[in-house]
Amino acid sequence: MAKINGLNVSPSRGQGNKFQFSTSSLLNFTKDSYLERTSRPVYALFFLLPFIILYEVGTILLNTDLLLQSQIRVLAFIWLQNFLEYLGFGSKFAWSAAPLAVVIILLSLQVASRKSWRIWFKDLLLMALEGIVLAVPLIVLSLLLITSAEKKTDTHQSSGISAYSVEYNRPVVQCASKSADVSKTSADEQVHSFVKSKFWAEIVTGIGAGIYEELIFRLVLICILMIIFSDLLKLTDNHAILLSVFISAALFSFYHHIDFITGRQIDDFSVTKFLFRTIAGVYFAVLYAIRGFGVTAGTHAFYDIIAVFFNAFNGNA
């Protein structure tokens, strides 16, 4: 059986041409090297634990209305929460059970991998740096696609980074103060407070998207697709992997436009956005196959965070 991230998902095609997957990635790295250690599920757990905590704490502390608006982007979390509620768990438990599900899945994969549980904490810092570096190509690609789209439409106003663009529209604030100066000051303070709150809501949402979208579209979906194409349809490993990667990437892109459960439109469709999100989905899938879940989810989260900062300080705030 071939393995992807510790799961047997396809039968061998004979010893001569059998794909040799490691327990956490597509490639077999040198034992106990940085790349081999950090592709283990236990490393993903410890690396992502601060992100999970920040997301959970942030959803409690931030303005509820703004957070709910932002949560449109983290439908993966909502799907997981709704699934747990469907099974019979209460809404409060389902909220806390979603991150618990991530922990349980990663612990289960670590047990199945039979790899060492030892953690070198300096590796976690290098994983963070790696995630930031790996997010840069997506930032550059997004900016290139935006520039190309603007040239075609003769539009010269920057719309920020395309995949998770944050638009800080200044609200109309009405004040009943007698003094015009006091009214203006009060309005400015309210606007600043609103933008600041929305900024942090987008940061928290980006972190959640990195974790839960990768959980659904890479860790779970690719595994299911591999089982279908390889075990059920008996396709070759090459074809099964390619189909799994591109289908998961396309669904990942559609997910940002349409809620698959309700059919509700989330974002206006454009070729540029859809193309970028599909490419991003392929990029994350390849990264997941090579570096495992931890680095992939971290890269996704860091991309979202960088995008929020870029949009906030590039004239959109």
C-alpha positions as CSV (number, residue, x, y, z in Angstrom):
1,M,0.0,0.0,0.0
2,A,1.3,3.5,-0.9
3,K,1.3,6.1,1.8
4,I,0.4,9.8,1.9
5,N,1.0,11.4,5.3
6,G,1.0,8.1,7.2
7,L,-2.2,6.7,5.6
8,N,-2.2,3.7,3.3
9,V,-4.3,5.1,0.5
10,S,-3.4,3.1,-2.6
11,P,-2.2,-0.4,-3.5
12,S,1.4,-1.1,-4.7
13,R,1.9,-1.7,-8.4
14,G,4.7,-4.1,-8.0
15,Q,7.9,-3.6,-6.1
16,G,9.8,-2.3,-9.1
17,N,7.7,0.8,-9.7
18,K,6.0,1.2,-6.3
19,F,5.8,4.7,-5.0
20,Q,7.8,5.0,-1.8
21,F,6.1,7.4,0.5
22,S,7.4,8.3,3.9
23,T,5.1,8.4,6.9
24,S,4.5,12.1,6.6
25,S,5.4,13.2,3.0
26,L,5.8,12.1,-0.5
27,L,9.6,12.1,-0.4
28,N,11.8,10.0,1.8
29,F,14.2,12.4,3.6
30,T,17.3,11.3,5.4
31,K,16.4,9.9,8.8
32,D,16.4,12.4,11.7
33,S,17.2,15.3,9.3
34,Y,15.3,18.6,9.7
35,L,13.1,17.8,6.7
36,E,12.3,14.3,8.0
37,R,11.7,15.4,11.6
38,T,9.4,18.3,10.7
39,S,7.3,16.3,8.3
40,R,6.1,14.1,11.2
41,P,2.6,14.6,12.5
42,V,3.8,15.3,16.0
43,Y,5.8,18.3,14.7
44,A,2.7,19.6,12.9
45,L,0.8,19.4,16.2
46,F,3.3,21.3,18.3
47,F,3.9,23.8,15.5
48,L,0.2,24.5,14.9
49,L,-0.8,24.5,18.5
50,P,-0.1,28.3,19.0
51,F,-2.1,29.0,15.8
52,I,-5.0,27.0,17.2
53,I,-4.9,28.8,20.5
54,L,-4.7,32.2,18.9
55,Y,-7.7,31.4,16.7
56,E,-9.8,30.2,19.6
57,V,-8.9,33.1,21.9
58,G,-9.3,35.6,19.1
59,T,-12.8,34.4,18.3
60,I,-13.7,34.9,21.9
61,L,-12.2,38.4,22.3
62,L,-13.0,40.1,19.0
63,N,-16.1,41.9,18.0
64,T,-18.7,39.3,17.2
65,D,-20.3,41.0,14.2
66,L,-17.0,41.7,12.5
67,L,-15.8,38.2,13.2
68,L,-18.9,36.6,11.8
69,Q,-18.4,38.7,8.6
70,S,-14.9,37.4,8.4
71,Q,-15.8,33.8,9.2
72,I,-17.4,33.6,5.7
73,R,-13.8,32.8,4.7
74,V,-13.4,29.9,7.2
75,L,-16.4,27.8,6.1
76,A,-14.2,24.8,6.7
77,F,-14.3,25.5,10.4
78,I,-18.1,26.0,10.3
79,W,-18.6,22.8,8.3
80,L,-16.6,20.9,10.9
81,Q,-18.6,22.5,13.7
82,N,-21.9,21.8,12.0
83,F,-20.9,18.2,11.4
84,L,-20.2,17.7,15.1
85,E,-23.5,19.3,16.0
86,Y,-25.2,16.9,13.5
87,L,-23.6,14.0,15.3
88,G,-25.3,15.2,18.5
89,F,-22.7,17.5,20.2
90,G,-23.9,20.8,21.6
91,S,-23.0,24.0,19.8
92,K,-20.6,25.1,22.6
93,F,-18.8,21.8,22.6
94,A,-18.8,21.6,18.8
95,W,-16.9,25.0,18.8
96,S,-14.2,23.6,21.0
97,A,-14.3,20.1,19.5
98,A,-13.2,21.5,16.1
99,P,-9.6,22.2,17.3
100,L,-9.7,19.0,19.3
101,A,-10.4,17.1,16.1
102,V,-7.2,18.5,14.6
103,V,-5.2,17.4,17.7
104,I,-6.8,13.9,17.6
105,I,-6.2,13.4,13.9
106,L,-2.5,14.5,14.2
107,L,-1.9,12.3,17.2
108,S,-3.5,9.4,15.4
109,L,-1.3,9.9,12.4
110,Q,1.7,10.1,14.6
111,V,0.8,6.8,16.3
112,A,0.2,5.2,12.9
113,S,3.6,6.4,11.6
114,R,5.5,4.8,14.4
115,K,8.0,7.6,14.2
116,S,9.9,9.2,17.1
117,W,7.9,11.6,19.3
118,R,11.0,13.6,20.2
119,I,10.7,17.3,19.5
120,W,13.6,19.7,18.8
121,F,12.0,23.1,19.6
122,K,14.5,25.0,17.6
123,D,13.0,23.2,14.6
124,L,9.7,24.9,15.2
125,L,11.3,28.3,14.7
126,L,12.8,27.2,11.4
127,M,9.4,25.8,10.4
128,A,7.9,29.3,11.0
129,L,10.6,30.9,8.9
130,E,10.1,28.2,6.2
131,G,6.3,29.0,6.2
132,I,7.0,32.7,5.7
133,V,9.5,32.0,2.8
134,L,7.1,29.6,1.1
135,A,4.3,32.1,1.3
136,V,6.3,34.7,-0.7
137,P,5.8,33.0,-4.1
138,L,2.0,33.2,-3.7
139,I,2.2,36.8,-2.7
140,V,4.3,37.6,-5.8
141,L,1.9,35.6,-8.0
142,S,-1.1,37.3,-6.6
143,L,0.4,40.8,-7.3
144,L,1.4,39.7,-10.8
145,L,-2.2,38.5,-11.6
146,I,-3.6,41.7,-10.2
147,T,-1.3,43.8,-12.3
148,S,-2.3,41.8,-15.4
149,A,-6.0,42.0,-14.7
150,E,-5.8,45.8,-14.1
151,K,-4.0,46.3,-17.5
152,K,-6.7,44.3,-19.3
153,T,-9.5,46.3,-17.6
154,D,-7.7,49.6,-17.7
155,T,-8.1,49.9,-14.0
156,H,-5.3,51.4,-12.0
157,Q,-6.7,51.3,-8.5
158,S,-5.0,48.5,-6.5
159,S,-7.4,46.0,-5.0
160,G,-4.9,44.4,-2.7
161,I,-3.8,40.8,-2.8
162,S,-6.4,38.8,-4.7
163,A,-7.0,35.5,-2.9
164,Y,-7.9,36.8,0.5
165,S,-8.2,40.6,-0.2
166,V,-9.3,42.6,2.7
167,E,-11.3,45.7,1.9
168,Y,-11.4,48.3,4.7
169,N,-14.3,50.3,3.6
170,R,-14.7,53.3,5.8
171,P,-18.2,53.3,7.3
172,V,-20.5,56.3,7.5
173,V,-20.5,57.2,11.1
174,Q,-23.3,59.6,12.3
175,C,-22.8,61.5,15.5
176,A,-25.3,63.7,17.3
177,S,-22.7,66.0,19.0
178,K,-23.4,69.7,19.0
179,S,-19.9,70.6,18.0
180,A,-18.8,69.9,14.5
181,D,-15.2,69.4,15.7
182,V,-16.2,67.0,18.4
183,S,-18.4,65.1,15.9
184,K,-15.5,64.8,13.5
185,T,-13.2,63.6,16.3
186,S,-15.7,61.1,17.5
187,A,-16.3,59.8,14.0
188,D,-12.6,59.5,13.3
189,E,-12.2,57.5,16.6
190,Q,-15.1,55.2,15.6
191,V,-13.7,54.7,12.2
192,H,-10.2,53.9,13.6
193,S,-11.7,51.5,16.1
194,F,-13.7,49.8,13.4
195,V,-10.8,49.4,11.1
196,K,-8.5,48.2,13.9
197,S,-11.1,45.6,15.0
198,K,-11.6,44.4,11.4
199,F,-7.9,44.2,10.9
200,W,-7.5,41.8,13.8
201,A,-10.6,39.9,12.8
202,E,-9.0,39.3,9.5
203,I,-5.8,38.2,11.1
204,V,-7.6,35.7,13.3
205,T,-9.7,34.5,10.3
206,G,-6.6,34.0,8.2
207,I,-5.0,31.8,10.9
208,G,-8.2,29.7,11.1
209,A,-8.3,29.4,7.3
210,G,-4.7,28.1,7.3
211,I,-5.6,25.4,9.7
212,Y,-9.1,24.2,8.8
213,E,-9.0,24.7,5.1
214,E,-5.8,22.6,4.9
215,L,-7.4,20.0,7.2
216,I,-10.5,19.7,4.9
217,F,-8.9,20.2,1.4
218,R,-5.5,18.5,1.9
219,L,-5.4,16.2,4.9
220,V,-9.0,14.8,4.4
221,L,-10.0,15.4,0.8
222,I,-6.8,14.3,-0.9
223,C,-6.9,11.1,1.2
224,I,-10.5,10.4,0.2
225,L,-9.8,11.1,-3.5
226,M,-6.7,8.8,-3.4
227,I,-8.9,6.0,-2.0
228,I,-11.5,6.5,-4.8
229,F,-9.1,6.8,-7.7
230,S,-6.5,4.2,-6.6
231,D,-8.4,1.6,-4.5
232,L,-11.8,1.8,-6.1
233,L,-11.1,2.8,-9.7
234,K,-7.7,1.1,-9.8
235,L,-5.9,4.0,-11.5
236,T,-2.2,4.1,-11.5
237,D,-0.5,6.0,-8.6
238,N,0.6,8.7,-11.0
239,H,-2.9,9.3,-12.3
240,A,-4.5,9.0,-8.9
241,I,-2.1,11.6,-7.4
242,L,-2.5,14.1,-10.3
243,L,-6.3,13.8,-10.3
244,S,-6.5,14.1,-6.5
245,V,-4.3,17.3,-6.5
246,F,-6.1,19.1,-9.3
247,I,-9.6,18.2,-8.2
248,S,-8.9,19.2,-4.6
249,A,-7.4,22.5,-5.9
250,A,-10.4,23.2,-8.1
251,L,-12.8,22.5,-5.2
252,F,-10.6,24.7,-3.0
253,S,-11.0,27.5,-5.5
254,F,-14.8,27.0,-5.9
255,Y,-15.1,27.0,-2.1
256,H,-14.1,30.6,-1.9
257,H,-16.9,31.6,-4.3
258,I,-19.8,29.3,-3.3
259,D,-20.8,27.6,-0.1
260,F,-21.2,24.0,-1.2
261,I,-23.7,23.3,1.6
262,T,-26.1,26.1,1.2
263,G,-25.3,27.2,-2.4
264,R,-24.9,30.7,-1.2
265,Q,-22.5,32.9,-3.2
266,I,-19.6,34.1,-1.1
267,D,-17.5,36.1,-3.6
268,D,-18.1,37.4,-7.1
269,F,-16.6,35.1,-9.7
270,S,-13.7,36.3,-11.7
271,V,-11.2,34.4,-13.8
272,T,-8.3,36.0,-12.1
273,K,-9.4,35.1,-8.6
274,F,-10.4,31.6,-9.6
275,L,-7.1,31.0,-11.4
276,F,-5.1,32.2,-8.5
277,R,-7.0,30.2,-6.0
278,T,-6.7,27.0,-8.1
279,I,-2.9,27.6,-8.5
280,A,-2.7,28.2,-4.7
281,G,-4.6,24.9,-4.2
282,V,-2.1,23.0,-6.4
283,Y,0.8,24.7,-4.6
284,F,-0.6,23.7,-1.2
285,A,-1.3,20.2,-2.3
286,V,2.3,19.7,-3.6
287,L,3.7,21.3,-0.5
288,Y,1.5,19.0,1.6
289,A,2.8,15.9,-0.2
290,I,6.4,17.0,0.2
291,R,6.5,18.7,3.6
292,G,3.4,17.4,5.5
293,F,0.5,19.1,7.1
294,G,2.3,21.3,9.6
295,V,4.4,23.4,7.1
296,T,1.5,23.5,4.6
297,A,-1.0,24.9,7.1
298,G,1.6,27.3,8.5
299,T,2.4,28.6,5.0
300,H,-1.3,29.1,4.3
301,A,-1.7,31.0,7.6
302,F,1.3,33.1,7.0
303,Y,0.2,33.9,3.5
304,D,-3.2,35.1,4.9
305,I,-1.5,37.2,7.6
306,I,0.9,38.8,5.1
307,A,-2.0,39.5,2.8
308,V,-3.9,41.3,5.6
309,F,-0.9,43.5,6.5
310,F,-0.2,44.2,2.8
311,N,-3.8,45.3,2.1
312,A,-4.0,47.3,5.4
313,F,-0.9,49.3,4.8
314,N,-1.0,49.6,1.0
315,G,-3.7,52.3,0.9
316,N,-6.7,50.1,1.7
317,A,-6.9,51.1,5.3
